[in-house]
Amino acid sequence: KASYQWQIMQASGVPEDEIKLFADPQHWLNYFPPHAIADLKALGLKADWRRYMC
């Protein structure tokens, strides 16, 4: 079981060289929203993405 953030991110498929960039809080906001949107679209969510604010 992963117990440290680094291990959790590795297990989630985040590349090693990318993990260190998460020390910057802004990187979290730039990295995850596109992945979340792709996952939601893959699940079949229908949304008006023109109104997406991020």
C-alpha positions as protocol buffer text, in pm:
chain_id: "A"
residue {
  index: 1
  type: LYS
  ca { x: 0 y: 0 z: 0 }
}
residue {
  index: 2
  type: ALA
  ca { x: 132 y: 343 z: -96 }
}
residue {
  index: 3
  type: SER
  ca { x: 156 y: 570 z: 207 }
}
residue {
  index: 4
  type: TYR
  ca { x: 353 y: 868 z: 77 }
}
residue {
  index: 5
  type: GLN
  ca { x: 237 y: 1121 z: -181 }
}
residue {
  index: 6
  type: TRP
  ca { x: 533 y: 1032 z: -407 }
}
residue {
  index: 7
  type: GLN
  ca { x: 431 y: 663 z: -405 }
}
residue {
  index: 8
  type: ILE
  ca { x: 66 y: 746 z: -464 }
}
residue {
  index: 9
  type: MET
  ca { x: 154 y: 960 z: -765 }
}
residue {
  index: 10
  type: GLN
  ca { x: 382 y: 687 z: -903 }
}
residue {
  index: 11
  type: ALA
  ca { x: 102 y: 434 z: -865 }
}
residue {
  index: 12
  type: SER
  ca { x: -134 y: 674 z: -1047 }
}
residue {
  index: 13
  type: GLY
  ca { x: 97 y: 683 z: -1348 }
}
residue {
  index: 14
  type: VAL
  ca { x: 254 y: 1024 z: -1301 }
}
residue {
  index: 15
  type: PRO
  ca { x: 604 y: 1015 z: -1457 }
}
residue {
  index: 16
  type: GLU
  ca { x: 899 y: 1031 z: -1214 }
}
residue {
  index: 17
  type: ASP
  ca { x: 1041 y: 1351 z: -1363 }
}
residue {
  index: 18
  type: GLU
  ca { x: 700 y: 1519 z: -1332 }
}
residue {
  index: 19
  type: ILE
  ca { x: 643 y: 1435 z: -963 }
}
residue {
  index: 20
  type: LYS
  ca { x: 906 y: 1679 z: -835 }
}
residue {
  index: 21
  type: LEU
  ca { x: 725 y: 1963 z: -1013 }
}
residue {
  index: 22
  type: PHE
  ca { x: 429 y: 1919 z: -775 }
}
residue {
  index: 23
  type: ALA
  ca { x: 625 y: 2112 z: -510 }
}
residue {
  index: 24
  type: ASP
  ca { x: 478 y: 2416 z: -688 }
}
residue {
  index: 25
  type: PRO
  ca { x: 105 y: 2443 z: -602 }
}
residue {
  index: 26
  type: GLN
  ca { x: 31 y: 2596 z: -942 }
}
residue {
  index: 27
  type: HIS
  ca { x: 153 y: 2277 z: -1111 }
}
residue {
  index: 28
  type: TRP
  ca { x: -134 y: 2084 z: -950 }
}
residue {
  index: 29
  type: LEU
  ca { x: -381 y: 2322 z: -1113 }
}
residue {
  index: 30
  type: ASN
  ca { x: -216 y: 2289 z: -1453 }
}
residue {
  index: 31
  type: TYR
  ca { x: -167 y: 1912 z: -1445 }
}
residue {
  index: 32
  type: PHE
  ca { x: -487 y: 1753 z: -1317 }
}
residue {
  index: 33
  type: PRO
  ca { x: -781 y: 1939 z: -1477 }
}
residue {
  index: 34
  type: PRO
  ca { x: -706 y: 1817 z: -1833 }
}
residue {
  index: 35
  type: HIS
  ca { x: -676 y: 1460 z: -1702 }
}
residue {
  index: 36
  type: ALA
  ca { x: -1000 y: 1493 z: -1507 }
}
residue {
  index: 37
  type: ILE
  ca { x: -1185 y: 1630 z: -1811 }
}
residue {
  index: 38
  type: ALA
  ca { x: -1056 y: 1344 z: -2027 }
}
residue {
  index: 39
  type: ASP
  ca { x: -1174 y: 1092 z: -1767 }
}
residue {
  index: 40
  type: LEU
  ca { x: -1518 y: 1255 z: -1740 }
}
residue {
  index: 41
  type: LYS
  ca { x: -1557 y: 1255 z: -2119 }
}
residue {
  index: 42
  type: ALA
  ca { x: -1451 y: 888 z: -2128 }
}
residue {
  index: 43
  type: LEU
  ca { x: -1726 y: 813 z: -1876 }
}
residue {
  index: 44
  type: GLY
  ca { x: -1976 y: 975 z: -2109 }
}
residue {
  index: 45
  type: LEU
  ca { x: -2035 y: 1302 z: -1924 }
}
residue {
  index: 46
  type: LYS
  ca { x: -2209 y: 1556 z: -2142 }
}
residue {
  index: 47
  type: ALA
  ca { x: -2111 y: 1907 z: -2036 }
}
residue {
  index: 48
  type: ASP
  ca { x: -2088 y: 2251 z: -2189 }
}
residue {
  index: 49
  type: TRP
  ca { x: -1708 y: 2279 z: -2174 }
}
residue {
  index: 50
  type: ARG
  ca { x: -1725 y: 2633 z: -2317 }
}
residue {
  index: 51
  type: ARG
  ca { x: -1822 y: 2745 z: -1968 }
}
residue {
  index: 52
  type: TYR
  ca { x: -1530 y: 2570 z: -1800 }
}
residue {
  index: 53
  type: MET
  ca { x: -1342 y: 2816 z: -1578 }
}
residue {
  index: 54
  type: CYS
  ca { x: -987 y: 2708 z: -1514 }
}
